[in-house]
């Protein structure tokens, strides 16, 4: 009965091992031996990115290219700038976030695209269909976990919003020229707009096919 807590404690102890133990040139086996399994893993071509609570590690050919700490100093700067601490950002793979600045930072660090969903969650029927038929489906979730940073920019009629969040969403809608809902804007990791999408019939497959062509 005590086996599960012991296993969880062991995994936590791996993830919290000192970052200094990992240096450029180390093999992937050395990284895993020192820090354990990453919180998330992204593969793009020959580059692999491991995300840990305290670091983002880039590898190529099974060797460490770069180690980016995301410790206390970075967290303080991010919070002062209005973004969540890097520890929270590093764990958002596959989850929806609302902070645009933090999402952009994560996209740059993990080399993923930014998926901006402009929606009216409590009134827009086509937004609800997009969510139910595509965005909530396992196929989309699997793709997003490895390739996208998901940002929900909501414009509700009845759901309360913090003034800061409402102001952010309105500013972004104006910046991207949003004319209706739902609208999806896709950015590359550097923030360049790749394309624009909306609701599509047929479930996640045609939607993902179009997304892959952007």
VEXMI-712132 format. One record per residue (C-alpha): x, y, z. Coordinates in nm, 2 decimals. Layout:
! residues N
+--------+--------+--------+
!     c1 !     c2 !     c3 !
+--------+--------+--------+
!      X !      Y !      Z !
...
+--------+--------+--------+
END
This chain:
! residues 214
+--------+--------+--------+
!     c1 !     c2 !     c3 !
+--------+--------+--------+
!   0.00 !   0.00 !   0.00 !
!   0.30 !   0.23 !   0.04 !
!   0.45 !   0.15 !  -0.30 !
!   0.28 !   0.44 !  -0.50 !
!   0.39 !   0.72 !  -0.27 !
!   0.75 !   0.59 !  -0.27 !
!   0.75 !   0.59 !  -0.65 !
!   0.62 !   0.94 !  -0.68 !
!   0.87 !   1.07 !  -0.43 !
!   1.15 !   0.90 !  -0.63 !
!   1.03 !   1.07 !  -0.95 !
!   1.02 !   1.41 !  -0.78 !
!   1.37 !   1.37 !  -0.65 !
!   1.50 !   1.31 !  -1.00 !
!   1.33 !   1.61 !  -1.14 !
!   1.47 !   1.83 !  -0.87 !
!   1.83 !   1.73 !  -0.91 !
!   2.07 !   2.02 !  -0.96 !
!   2.09 !   2.17 !  -1.31 !
!   2.46 !   2.20 !  -1.28 !
!   2.49 !   1.83 !  -1.33 !
!   2.39 !   1.87 !  -1.70 !
!   2.62 !   2.04 !  -1.94 !
!   2.65 !   2.08 !  -2.32 !
!   2.80 !   1.76 !  -2.47 !
!   2.63 !   1.53 !  -2.23 !
!   2.44 !   1.24 !  -2.38 !
!   2.07 !   1.19 !  -2.35 !
!   2.13 !   0.90 !  -2.13 !
!   2.33 !   1.12 !  -1.89 !
!   2.05 !   1.38 !  -1.89 !
!   1.79 !   1.11 !  -1.80 !
!   2.02 !   0.96 !  -1.54 !
!   2.08 !   1.30 !  -1.37 !
!   1.73 !   1.45 !  -1.39 !
!   1.49 !   1.17 !  -1.47 !
!   1.21 !   1.19 !  -1.73 !
!   1.12 !   1.54 !  -1.85 !
!   0.79 !   1.71 !  -1.78 !
!   0.75 !   1.74 !  -2.16 !
!   0.94 !   1.64 !  -2.47 !
!   0.93 !   1.80 !  -2.82 !
!   1.10 !   1.66 !  -3.13 !
!   1.14 !   1.88 !  -3.44 !
!   1.37 !   1.74 !  -3.71 !
!   1.70 !   1.66 !  -3.55 !
!   1.64 !   1.88 !  -3.24 !
!   1.49 !   1.74 !  -2.92 !
!   1.37 !   1.96 !  -2.63 !
!   1.34 !   1.84 !  -2.28 !
!   1.14 !   2.06 !  -2.04 !
!   1.20 !   2.04 !  -1.66 !
!   1.07 !   2.25 !  -1.38 !
!   1.41 !   2.42 !  -1.35 !
!   1.55 !   2.40 !  -1.71 !
!   1.49 !   2.37 !  -2.08 !
!   1.74 !   2.14 !  -2.24 !
!   1.80 !   2.13 !  -2.62 !
!   1.96 !   1.82 !  -2.77 !
!   2.08 !   1.72 !  -3.12 !
!   2.21 !   1.38 !  -3.22 !
!   2.16 !   1.25 !  -2.87 !
!   2.39 !   1.52 !  -2.72 !
!   2.31 !   1.84 !  -2.52 !
!   2.34 !   2.16 !  -2.73 !
!   2.21 !   2.41 !  -2.48 !
!   2.08 !   2.43 !  -2.12 !
!   1.85 !   2.72 !  -2.03 !
!   1.79 !   2.76 !  -1.66 !
!   1.44 !   2.87 !  -1.56 !
!   1.51 !   2.93 !  -1.19 !
!   1.42 !   3.19 !  -0.94 !
!   1.57 !   3.50 !  -1.12 !
!   1.38 !   3.42 !  -1.44 !
!   1.06 !   3.36 !  -1.25 !
!   1.09 !   3.70 !  -1.07 !
!   1.15 !   3.88 !  -1.40 !
!   0.85 !   3.70 !  -1.57 !
!   0.62 !   3.78 !  -1.28 !
!   0.73 !   4.14 !  -1.28 !
!   0.65 !   4.16 !  -1.65 !
!   0.30 !   4.02 !  -1.59 !
!   0.37 !   3.66 !  -1.70 !
!   0.34 !   3.35 !  -1.48 !
!   0.67 !   3.20 !  -1.35 !
!   0.86 !   2.98 !  -1.58 !
!   0.79 !   2.68 !  -1.37 !
!   0.42 !   2.71 !  -1.45 !
!   0.49 !   2.79 !  -1.82 !
!   0.71 !   2.47 !  -1.86 !
!   0.42 !   2.25 !  -1.75 !
!   0.15 !   2.40 !  -1.98 !
!   0.21 !   2.16 !  -2.28 !
!  -0.13 !   2.06 !  -2.41 !
!  -0.32 !   2.29 !  -2.17 !
!  -0.50 !   2.61 !  -2.25 !
!  -0.36 !   2.93 !  -2.11 !
!  -0.48 !   3.29 !  -2.12 !
!  -0.16 !   3.49 !  -2.08 !
!  -0.04 !   3.59 !  -2.43 !
!   0.31 !   3.71 !  -2.32 !
!   0.38 !   3.39 !  -2.13 !
!   0.26 !   3.18 !  -2.43 !
!   0.50 !   3.36 !  -2.66 !
!   0.79 !   3.30 !  -2.42 !
!   0.70 !   2.93 !  -2.40 !
!   0.68 !   2.90 !  -2.78 !
!   1.02 !   3.05 !  -2.82 !
!   1.17 !   2.82 !  -2.56 !
!   1.01 !   2.50 !  -2.68 !
!   1.00 !   2.58 !  -3.06 !
!   0.63 !   2.53 !  -3.08 !
!   0.37 !   2.73 !  -3.27 !
!   0.12 !   2.96 !  -3.09 !
!  -0.25 !   2.87 !  -3.14 !
!  -0.46 !   3.18 !  -3.06 !
!  -0.83 !   3.10 !  -3.02 !
!  -1.05 !   3.40 !  -3.03 !
!  -1.39 !   3.28 !  -2.90 !
!  -1.72 !   3.37 !  -2.74 !
!  -1.74 !   3.07 !  -2.51 !
!  -2.08 !   3.14 !  -2.35 !
!  -2.28 !   3.27 !  -2.65 !
!  -2.12 !   3.17 !  -2.98 !
!  -2.27 !   2.85 !  -3.13 !
!  -1.99 !   2.80 !  -3.38 !
!  -1.73 !   2.85 !  -3.11 !
!  -1.90 !   2.57 !  -2.91 !
!  -1.91 !   2.35 !  -3.21 !
!  -1.54 !   2.41 !  -3.28 !
!  -1.46 !   2.32 !  -2.91 !
!  -1.68 !   2.01 !  -2.90 !
!  -1.61 !   1.86 !  -3.24 !
!  -1.24 !   1.94 !  -3.28 !
!  -1.05 !   2.11 !  -2.99 !
!  -1.18 !   1.87 !  -2.72 !
!  -1.10 !   1.56 !  -2.93 !
!  -0.81 !   1.33 !  -2.85 !
!  -0.65 !   1.37 !  -3.19 !
!  -0.62 !   1.74 !  -3.15 !
!  -0.50 !   1.71 !  -2.79 !
!  -0.23 !   1.47 !  -2.90 !
!  -0.11 !   1.70 !  -3.18 !
!  -0.13 !   2.01 !  -2.96 !
!   0.08 !   1.85 !  -2.68 !
!   0.38 !   1.82 !  -2.90 !
!   0.34 !   2.11 !  -3.15 !
!   0.13 !   2.40 !  -3.01 !
!   0.10 !   2.65 !  -2.73 !
!  -0.27 !   2.69 !  -2.68 !
!  -0.41 !   3.03 !  -2.59 !
!  -0.77 !   3.10 !  -2.53 !
!  -0.88 !   3.46 !  -2.58 !
!  -1.24 !   3.47 !  -2.47 !
!  -1.50 !   3.74 !  -2.53 !
!  -1.79 !   3.62 !  -2.31 !
!  -2.13 !   3.79 !  -2.27 !
!  -2.21 !   3.66 !  -1.92 !
!  -1.89 !   3.51 !  -1.77 !
!  -1.69 !   3.76 !  -1.55 !
!  -1.34 !   3.85 !  -1.65 !
!  -1.06 !   4.03 !  -1.48 !
!  -1.01 !   4.38 !  -1.63 !
!  -0.65 !   4.30 !  -1.72 !
!  -0.75 !   3.99 !  -1.91 !
!  -1.03 !   4.17 !  -2.09 !
!  -0.80 !   4.45 !  -2.19 !
!  -0.54 !   4.20 !  -2.32 !
!  -0.80 !   4.02 !  -2.53 !
!  -0.94 !   4.33 !  -2.68 !
!  -0.60 !   4.46 !  -2.77 !
!  -0.51 !   4.13 !  -2.94 !
!  -0.84 !   4.12 !  -3.13 !
!  -0.77 !   4.47 !  -3.26 !
!  -0.41 !   4.39 !  -3.35 !
!  -0.50 !   4.08 !  -3.55 !
!  -0.81 !   4.24 !  -3.71 !
!  -1.06 !   3.98 !  -3.57 !
!  -1.40 !   4.02 !  -3.74 !
!  -1.59 !   3.73 !  -3.60 !
!  -1.58 !   3.42 !  -3.38 !
!  -1.44 !   3.17 !  -3.37 !
!  -1.11 !   3.28 !  -3.53 !
!  -0.78 !   3.09 !  -3.49 !
!  -0.45 !   3.28 !  -3.55 !
!  -0.14 !   3.06 !  -3.58 !
!   0.20 !   3.21 !  -3.51 !
!   0.54 !   3.05 !  -3.56 !
!   0.77 !   3.04 !  -3.25 !
!   0.91 !   3.38 !  -3.33 !
!   0.56 !   3.54 !  -3.34 !
!   0.52 !   3.57 !  -3.72 !
!   0.16 !   3.50 !  -3.84 !
!   0.14 !   3.18 !  -4.04 !
!  -0.23 !   3.17 !  -4.11 !
!  -0.59 !   3.20 !  -4.00 !
!  -0.85 !   2.94 !  -3.95 !
!  -1.21 !   2.89 !  -3.82 !
!  -1.47 !   2.62 !  -3.77 !
!  -1.45 !   2.33 !  -4.01 !
!  -1.68 !   2.04 !  -4.06 !
!  -1.56 !   1.68 !  -4.04 !
!  -1.39 !   1.67 !  -3.70 !
!  -1.02 !   1.70 !  -3.61 !
!  -0.87 !   1.53 !  -3.92 !
!  -0.94 !   1.80 !  -4.19 !
!  -0.87 !   2.07 !  -3.93 !
!  -0.53 !   1.93 !  -3.84 !
!  -0.45 !   1.87 !  -4.21 !
!  -0.51 !   2.24 !  -4.28 !
!  -0.32 !   2.34 !  -3.97 !
!  -0.03 !   2.13 !  -4.08 !
!  -0.01 !   2.31 !  -4.42 !
!   0.02 !   2.66 !  -4.26 !
+--------+--------+--------+
END
